[in-house]
Amino acid sequence: MELTDLTARALADGYKAKQFSVPDVISAYLQRIEAENPKLNAYLEVFDDARAAATVAQERIVRGTAHPLTGVPIAVKDNILINGKRVSAASKMLENYTATYDATAIKKLKDAGAVFLGRTNMDEFAMGSSTEHSAFGPTRNPHDTARVPGGSSGGSAAAVAAHLAPIALGSETCGSIRQPASLCGLVGFKPTYGAVSRSGLIAMGSSLDQIGPFARTVADAELVFNTIRGCDPLDGTTLEDYSEGVAKNKKIGVPRSFVNDAQPETKVVFEKKLTELAGKGYDIVDIELPSAPYALPAYYIVMPAEVSTNLARLDGMRYGHHVDGMNLLDEYKKSRAEGFGPETRRRIILGTYILSSGYYDAYYRRATALRSIIAADLARAYETVSYIATPTAPGPAFKIGEKADPVSMYLEDIFSAPANLAGLPSISVPMGTVARDGKDLPVGIQFMTPKRTDATLFSVARDTLGEA
């Protein structure tokens, strides 16, 4: 087996057994990235200090002070700050911005001894579901390079799927980890809101954003999550450490009317996977989530409003792309018009409109009220079931350029929105494939559980994949 085929846990075992060294592994990954990345555009930058970091990690292993992630390579989405490294959020606005501190998740991974390979492509400021909205070109799906990897964390997903990294960090505002995990055939995990610090994550929607892992196994995803989680004084929304709850039963709730929004072939694969889980002792129960179809409209009110607020600071004056103008207002207009791409401008304008006088009550206040109703519907469902299952995305990866209409692109998030609006943990794991143009493309199944029960998701995910 090639070194680049090994999981994070297998790499740790190999280091301990002295079967290979960290420099060996990092060299193998750098060679593979050099060969494959030009076709995929998964990485925007490969770090030139990765080999030096590998030497440091190897010394730690020799001393016997290694963490399970010591020496394990990791790719990082381009909106998570690494001190001294560029971080652009795949935007011309921040093309040359260098981070001055580490995100808390990065600091924890550094403390563990992980080796950072580079920063990965994404939809600009995490606004998109395909990684076509990057200022530096689209990322391509390793399963079919004519298709998207999903988004907004598509670069991280493509890197792991193409074995250009064993694990990667992404961020989620509405399915931006789970949806690309589904389209690339990976495990993608969105933690409970507040379980992982957002300090050092370039904000899109502050009440929705969460950092989480991509991996090829559930065990690796759980390992990364347990390393980066925890209360952080730099982020007032992080939760105090909590003891994980245990699933009260093995009932999986399926909102059938909601699942009907999936493509027919996806529903066939989904039902087959549910049958397999029933054979493993799970009880499949039909449930009602009457507000679930309204989660996506609510999200596309709340999110643009927060986008408008969070990106207001990027004016080309203090930092970011700057264009000279006739006066200060003209400089603001030109700097933001050139610095932001079309999708980002669309969401800023929509969010500003939503928050404007006369429309706040009509739109934003009603969306936040609906958000509470969605959370209440989910809570009622969890009175009888431990898990809620749906397809992760309506279908497999679509072709680059296929969803030029913004609304058709937004519908990719239909199954993702409830978990983000309610702050629930959710995980996507591969459930099978769907044939398109002579190729078998992966599709995923996602599970949701109540807040603060992240560990139970790893349990059902392992059973779904048949992991020990």
C-alpha positions as CSV (number, residue, x, y, z in Angstrom):
1,M,0.0,0.0,0.0
2,E,1.2,3.5,-0.8
3,L,1.9,5.8,2.1
4,T,-0.7,8.2,0.7
5,D,-3.4,5.5,1.0
6,L,-3.0,5.1,4.8
7,T,-5.5,6.6,7.2
8,A,-4.4,9.0,10.0
9,R,-4.6,6.2,12.6
10,A,-2.6,3.8,10.3
11,L,0.1,6.5,9.9
12,A,0.3,6.9,13.7
13,D,0.6,3.1,14.1
14,G,3.3,3.0,11.4
15,Y,5.3,5.7,13.0
16,K,5.2,3.9,16.4
17,A,6.3,0.6,14.8
18,K,9.1,2.4,12.9
19,Q,7.8,1.2,9.5
20,F,8.3,4.6,8.0
21,S,9.1,8.1,9.1
22,V,7.2,11.4,9.0
23,P,9.6,12.9,6.4
24,D,8.9,9.8,4.3
25,V,5.2,10.4,4.5
26,I,5.4,14.1,3.8
27,S,7.6,13.6,0.8
28,A,5.1,11.1,-0.6
29,Y,2.3,13.6,-0.2
30,L,4.2,16.5,-1.7
31,Q,5.1,14.4,-4.7
32,R,1.5,13.3,-5.2
33,I,0.3,16.9,-4.8
34,E,2.8,18.1,-7.4
35,A,1.5,15.5,-9.9
36,E,-2.3,15.7,-9.2
37,N,-3.1,19.1,-8.0
38,P,-2.8,20.9,-11.4
39,K,-5.7,18.7,-12.6
40,L,-7.8,19.3,-9.5
41,N,-6.9,22.8,-8.2
42,A,-7.6,21.5,-4.7
43,Y,-4.7,23.4,-3.1
44,L,-4.2,27.1,-3.5
45,E,-0.8,26.9,-1.8
46,V,1.5,24.1,-0.7
47,F,3.5,25.2,2.4
48,D,7.3,25.4,1.9
49,D,8.0,24.5,5.5
50,A,6.1,21.1,5.5
51,R,9.4,19.2,5.3
52,A,10.9,21.1,8.2
53,A,7.7,20.5,10.3
54,A,8.0,16.8,9.4
55,T,11.5,16.7,10.9
56,V,10.3,18.3,14.1
57,A,7.4,15.8,14.3
58,Q,9.7,12.9,13.8
59,E,11.9,14.1,16.7
60,R,8.8,14.2,18.9
61,I,7.9,10.6,18.0
62,V,11.4,9.4,18.8
63,R,11.2,11.1,22.2
64,G,8.0,9.2,22.9
65,T,5.9,12.3,23.4
66,A,3.7,11.9,20.3
67,H,0.0,12.6,20.1
68,P,-2.1,10.3,17.7
69,L,-1.9,13.2,15.2
70,T,1.8,13.8,15.5
71,G,3.3,13.7,12.0
72,V,0.0,13.3,10.3
73,P,-0.4,15.6,7.3
74,I,-3.5,17.8,7.1
75,A,-4.9,20.2,4.6
76,V,-6.6,23.4,5.8
77,K,-9.4,25.4,4.2
78,D,-8.4,28.9,3.1
79,N,-10.5,30.7,5.6
80,I,-8.8,29.3,8.7
81,L,-5.9,31.4,10.0
82,I,-2.4,29.9,10.3
83,N,0.1,32.4,11.7
84,G,2.5,33.7,9.1
85,K,0.6,32.1,6.2
86,R,-1.6,33.8,3.6
87,V,-5.3,33.3,4.1
88,S,-7.5,34.7,1.3
89,A,-10.9,33.0,1.7
90,A,-10.4,32.4,-2.1
91,S,-11.1,36.1,-2.7
92,K,-9.2,38.9,-4.5
93,M,-10.2,41.1,-1.6
94,L,-7.8,39.2,0.7
95,E,-5.4,37.8,-1.9
96,N,-2.3,39.0,-0.2
97,Y,-3.4,39.0,3.5
98,T,-1.1,37.2,5.9
99,A,-2.6,35.8,9.2
100,T,-1.1,37.3,12.3
101,Y,-2.2,34.6,14.7
102,D,-3.4,31.0,14.7
103,A,-7.0,30.0,14.8
104,T,-7.7,28.0,18.0
105,A,-8.3,24.8,16.0
106,I,-4.9,25.3,14.3
107,K,-3.2,25.9,17.6
108,K,-4.6,22.7,19.0
109,L,-3.4,20.8,15.9
110,K,0.0,22.4,16.2
111,D,0.2,21.3,19.8
112,A,-0.7,17.8,18.7
113,G,2.2,17.9,16.2
114,A,0.1,17.7,12.9
115,V,2.0,18.8,9.8
116,F,0.2,21.3,7.6
117,L,0.5,20.6,3.9
118,G,-1.2,23.7,2.5
119,R,-4.3,25.8,2.2
120,T,-7.2,24.5,0.1
121,N,-9.6,26.1,-2.4
122,M,-13.1,27.1,-1.5
123,D,-16.1,29.2,-2.7
124,E,-15.2,32.8,-2.0
125,F,-15.9,33.6,1.7
126,A,-17.6,30.2,1.9
127,M,-20.5,31.4,-0.3
128,G,-21.4,28.5,-2.6
129,S,-22.1,24.8,-2.9
130,S,-19.6,23.9,-5.7
131,T,-16.3,25.6,-5.2
132,E,-16.9,27.3,-8.6
133,H,-17.1,30.7,-6.9
134,S,-13.4,30.9,-6.0
135,A,-11.4,33.9,-7.4
136,F,-8.7,31.4,-8.3
137,G,-10.6,29.0,-10.4
138,P,-12.9,26.0,-9.6
139,T,-11.8,22.8,-7.9
140,R,-12.6,19.6,-9.7
141,N,-14.0,16.3,-8.3
142,P,-11.5,13.5,-8.3
143,H,-14.2,11.0,-9.3
144,D,-15.0,12.9,-12.5
145,T,-13.0,16.1,-13.2
146,A,-15.8,17.4,-15.3
147,R,-17.8,17.7,-12.1
148,V,-17.7,19.9,-9.0
149,P,-16.5,18.5,-5.6
150,G,-19.2,20.4,-3.8
151,G,-18.7,23.4,-1.6
152,S,-17.9,25.6,0.0
153,S,-15.1,23.4,1.4
154,G,-14.6,21.6,-2.0
155,G,-10.8,22.0,-2.0
156,S,-10.5,20.2,1.3
157,A,-12.8,17.4,0.2
158,A,-11.1,17.0,-3.1
159,A,-7.7,16.8,-1.4
160,V,-8.7,14.0,0.9
161,A,-10.7,12.1,-1.8
162,A,-7.7,12.3,-4.2
163,H,-5.3,11.2,-1.5
164,L,-3.5,14.5,-1.4
165,A,-4.1,14.5,2.4
166,P,-5.4,11.9,4.8
167,I,-7.5,14.5,6.7
168,A,-8.5,18.1,6.2
169,L,-10.3,20.9,8.0
170,G,-13.3,22.6,6.5
171,S,-16.0,24.9,7.7
172,E,-19.8,24.8,7.6
173,T,-22.5,27.4,7.4
174,C,-25.0,25.2,5.7
175,G,-23.7,21.9,4.6
176,S,-20.3,23.1,3.4
177,I,-18.6,20.1,5.0
178,R,-21.3,17.5,4.6
179,Q,-22.3,18.2,1.0
180,P,-18.8,18.0,-0.5
181,A,-18.2,14.9,1.7
182,S,-21.2,13.4,0.0
183,L,-20.1,14.4,-3.5
184,C,-16.5,13.1,-2.9
185,G,-17.3,9.9,-1.1
186,L,-15.9,11.0,2.3
187,V,-16.8,11.3,6.0
188,G,-17.7,14.9,6.8
189,F,-18.6,16.0,10.3
190,K,-20.3,19.2,11.5
191,P,-20.1,19.5,15.3
192,T,-22.6,20.9,17.7
193,Y,-22.5,24.7,17.3
194,G,-20.0,25.9,19.9
195,A,-18.2,22.6,20.3
196,V,-15.2,23.9,18.3
197,S,-14.0,27.5,18.6
198,R,-14.6,29.9,15.7
199,S,-11.7,32.1,16.8
200,G,-9.5,32.5,13.7
201,L,-12.2,31.4,11.2
202,I,-13.0,34.2,8.7
203,A,-16.7,34.8,9.5
204,M,-19.5,34.3,7.1
205,G,-22.6,33.7,9.2
206,S,-21.5,33.9,12.9
207,S,-24.5,32.1,14.3
208,L,-24.1,29.2,11.8
209,D,-20.4,28.7,11.2
210,Q,-18.5,25.7,12.5
211,I,-15.1,24.1,11.8
212,G,-15.1,20.4,11.2
213,P,-13.1,17.5,9.7
214,F,-13.0,15.6,6.4
215,A,-11.6,12.1,6.5
216,R,-11.8,8.7,4.7
217,T,-12.8,6.9,8.0
218,V,-15.1,7.7,10.9
219,A,-12.3,7.0,13.3
220,D,-10.1,9.7,11.7
221,A,-12.9,12.3,11.8
222,E,-13.5,11.5,15.4
223,L,-9.8,11.9,16.2
224,V,-9.6,15.3,14.6
225,F,-12.8,16.5,16.3
226,N,-11.6,15.3,19.8
227,T,-8.4,17.2,19.2
228,I,-9.9,20.6,18.2
229,R,-13.0,20.7,20.4
230,G,-13.3,22.5,23.7
231,C,-14.3,25.7,25.4
232,D,-12.2,28.8,24.3
233,P,-12.1,32.2,26.0
234,L,-11.4,33.7,22.6
235,D,-14.9,32.7,21.4
236,G,-17.8,33.5,23.7
237,T,-20.1,31.1,21.8
238,T,-18.1,28.0,22.7
239,L,-19.7,25.5,25.1
240,E,-18.3,24.5,28.4
241,D,-16.9,21.0,28.2
242,Y,-19.7,18.5,28.4
243,S,-19.9,14.8,29.0
244,E,-21.3,13.1,26.0
245,G,-24.8,11.6,26.2
246,V,-25.5,8.1,25.1
247,A,-28.2,7.3,22.5
248,K,-31.4,6.3,24.4
249,N,-32.4,3.8,21.7
250,K,-31.5,2.6,18.2
251,K,-34.4,4.4,16.5
252,I,-33.6,6.3,13.3
253,G,-36.3,8.8,12.3
254,V,-36.8,9.4,8.6
255,P,-38.9,12.5,7.5
256,R,-40.3,10.8,4.3
257,S,-42.0,13.9,2.9
258,F,-38.8,15.9,3.2
259,V,-36.7,13.1,1.7
260,N,-38.9,13.3,-1.4
261,D,-36.9,16.3,-2.5
262,A,-34.0,14.0,-3.3
263,Q,-33.4,12.7,-6.8
264,P,-35.0,9.3,-7.5
265,E,-31.7,7.4,-7.8
266,T,-30.5,8.9,-4.5
267,K,-33.7,7.8,-2.8
268,V,-33.1,4.2,-4.0
269,V,-29.6,4.1,-2.5
270,F,-30.9,5.8,0.7
271,E,-33.6,3.2,1.2
272,K,-31.1,0.4,0.6
273,K,-28.8,1.8,3.3
274,L,-31.7,2.1,5.7
275,T,-32.5,-1.6,5.1
276,E,-28.9,-2.5,5.9
277,L,-29.1,-0.5,9.1
278,A,-32.3,-2.3,10.0
279,G,-30.4,-5.5,9.6
280,K,-27.9,-4.3,12.2
281,G,-30.5,-3.7,14.8
282,Y,-31.7,-0.2,14.1
283,D,-35.4,0.6,14.1
284,I,-36.4,2.8,11.1
285,V,-39.3,5.1,12.1
286,D,-41.2,7.5,9.9
287,I,-41.4,10.9,11.5
288,E,-42.9,14.3,10.6
289,L,-40.8,17.5,10.4
290,P,-43.4,20.0,9.1
291,S,-41.0,23.0,9.2
292,A,-38.1,21.2,7.5
293,P,-39.0,22.4,4.0
294,Y,-38.9,26.0,5.3
295,A,-35.4,25.7,6.7
296,L,-33.7,26.6,3.4
297,P,-35.7,29.8,2.9
298,A,-35.0,30.8,6.5
299,Y,-31.3,30.1,6.0
300,Y,-31.2,32.3,3.0
301,I,-32.6,35.2,5.0
302,V,-30.4,34.8,8.1
303,M,-27.2,34.0,6.3
304,P,-27.1,37.0,3.9
305,A,-27.9,39.3,6.8
306,E,-24.9,38.0,8.8
307,V,-22.7,38.1,5.6
308,S,-23.6,41.8,5.1
309,T,-22.5,42.6,8.6
310,N,-19.4,40.4,8.7
311,L,-18.0,41.7,5.4
312,A,-18.7,45.3,6.1
313,R,-15.2,45.6,7.6
314,L,-13.6,44.7,4.2
315,D,-13.6,48.2,2.7
316,G,-10.1,48.3,1.1
317,M,-9.0,51.0,3.5
318,R,-7.6,49.2,6.6
319,Y,-6.7,46.0,4.7
320,G,-7.8,44.1,1.6
321,H,-8.0,45.0,-2.1
322,H,-7.8,48.8,-2.6
323,V,-8.6,50.8,-5.7
324,D,-8.0,54.6,-5.9
325,G,-11.1,56.7,-6.5
326,M,-12.1,60.3,-6.9
327,N,-13.2,60.5,-3.3
328,L,-13.6,58.2,-0.2
329,L,-17.0,56.8,-1.3
330,D,-15.7,56.1,-4.8
331,E,-12.8,54.2,-3.3
332,Y,-15.1,52.1,-1.2
333,K,-17.3,51.3,-4.2
334,K,-14.4,50.4,-6.5
335,S,-12.5,48.4,-3.9
336,R,-15.4,46.3,-3.0
337,A,-16.7,45.9,-6.6
338,E,-13.3,44.6,-7.7
339,G,-12.4,42.7,-4.5
340,F,-15.6,40.7,-4.2
341,G,-16.9,38.2,-6.8
342,P,-20.5,38.1,-8.1
343,E,-21.9,35.6,-5.6
344,T,-20.4,37.5,-2.7
345,R,-21.7,40.8,-4.0
346,R,-25.2,39.2,-4.5
347,R,-25.4,38.0,-0.9
348,I,-24.0,41.3,0.6
349,I,-26.7,43.2,-1.3
350,L,-29.4,40.8,-0.3
351,G,-28.4,40.9,3.3
352,T,-28.2,44.7,3.4
353,Y,-31.7,44.9,1.9
354,I,-33.0,42.4,4.5
355,L,-31.6,44.5,7.4
356,S,-32.7,47.8,6.0
357,S,-35.4,49.9,7.6
358,G,-38.9,48.7,6.8
359,Y,-37.7,45.2,5.8
360,Y,-36.1,43.9,9.0
361,D,-39.4,42.9,10.6
362,A,-40.8,41.5,7.3
363,Y,-37.9,39.2,6.6
364,Y,-35.2,38.9,9.3
365,R,-37.4,38.8,12.4
366,R,-39.7,36.3,10.7
367,A,-36.8,34.1,9.7
368,T,-35.4,34.0,13.2
369,A,-38.9,33.1,14.5
370,L,-39.0,30.2,12.0
371,R,-35.6,29.1,13.1
372,S,-37.0,28.6,16.6
373,I,-39.9,26.6,15.2
374,I,-37.5,24.3,13.3
375,A,-35.5,23.7,16.5
376,A,-38.7,22.9,18.3
377,D,-39.9,20.4,15.7
378,L,-36.5,18.7,15.8
379,A,-36.6,18.5,19.6
380,R,-40.1,16.9,19.5
381,A,-38.8,14.3,17.1
382,Y,-35.9,13.4,19.4
383,E,-38.4,12.6,22.2
384,T,-38.9,9.2,20.4
385,V,-35.9,8.7,18.1
386,S,-32.1,9.1,18.7
387,Y,-31.1,9.9,15.1
388,I,-32.7,11.6,12.1
389,A,-31.5,10.5,8.7
390,T,-31.8,12.0,5.2
391,P,-29.7,12.0,2.1
392,T,-26.9,14.5,2.5
393,A,-27.6,16.1,-0.9
394,P,-30.3,15.7,-3.5
395,G,-28.0,13.9,-5.9
396,P,-24.4,13.2,-6.9
397,A,-21.9,15.7,-8.1
398,F,-23.2,17.9,-11.0
399,K,-21.1,19.2,-13.9
400,I,-19.1,22.4,-13.6
401,G,-21.3,25.2,-15.0
402,E,-24.5,23.1,-14.8
403,K,-26.1,25.2,-12.0
404,A,-25.5,28.7,-13.3
405,D,-28.9,29.7,-11.9
406,P,-28.3,30.8,-8.2
407,V,-31.6,29.2,-7.0
408,S,-30.8,25.8,-8.4
409,M,-27.4,26.0,-6.6
410,Y,-29.0,27.1,-3.4
411,L,-31.3,24.0,-3.5
412,E,-28.2,21.8,-3.0
413,D,-28.4,22.9,0.7
414,I,-32.0,21.7,1.3
415,F,-31.1,18.8,3.5
416,S,-28.3,20.6,5.3
417,A,-30.1,23.7,6.6
418,P,-32.0,22.3,9.6
419,A,-28.8,21.2,11.4
420,N,-27.1,24.5,11.0
421,L,-30.2,26.6,11.9
422,A,-30.7,24.5,15.1
423,G,-27.0,24.2,15.9
424,L,-27.2,20.4,15.9
425,P,-24.3,18.0,15.2
426,S,-24.5,16.1,11.9
427,I,-22.3,13.7,10.0
428,S,-22.3,12.5,6.3
429,V,-20.9,9.1,5.4
430,P,-20.9,7.4,2.0
431,M,-24.0,5.3,1.3
432,G,-23.3,4.1,-2.3
433,T,-23.0,5.4,-5.8
434,V,-25.3,6.7,-8.6
435,A,-24.4,6.3,-12.3
436,R,-23.9,9.4,-14.4
437,D,-22.4,9.5,-17.9
438,G,-20.9,6.0,-17.4
439,K,-19.3,6.8,-14.1
440,D,-20.3,5.7,-10.6
441,L,-20.5,8.9,-8.4
442,P,-20.7,8.8,-4.6
443,V,-23.7,9.9,-2.6
444,G,-23.9,10.3,1.2
445,I,-26.4,9.7,4.0
446,Q,-26.4,12.2,6.9
447,F,-27.5,11.7,10.5
448,M,-28.4,14.4,13.0
449,T,-28.6,14.1,16.8
450,P,-29.5,16.5,19.6
451,K,-27.0,19.2,20.7
452,R,-24.0,17.9,22.7
453,T,-24.4,14.3,21.6
454,D,-21.7,14.4,18.9
455,A,-20.2,11.0,20.1
456,T,-23.4,9.1,19.3
457,L,-23.1,10.2,15.6
458,F,-19.7,8.5,15.3
459,S,-21.3,5.3,16.6
460,V,-24.1,5.2,14.0
461,A,-21.6,6.3,11.3
462,R,-19.3,3.4,12.1
463,D,-22.2,1.0,11.9
464,T,-23.2,2.5,8.6
465,L,-19.8,2.0,7.1
466,G,-19.1,-1.3,8.9
467,E,-16.0,0.2,10.7
468,A,-14.8,-1.7,13.7
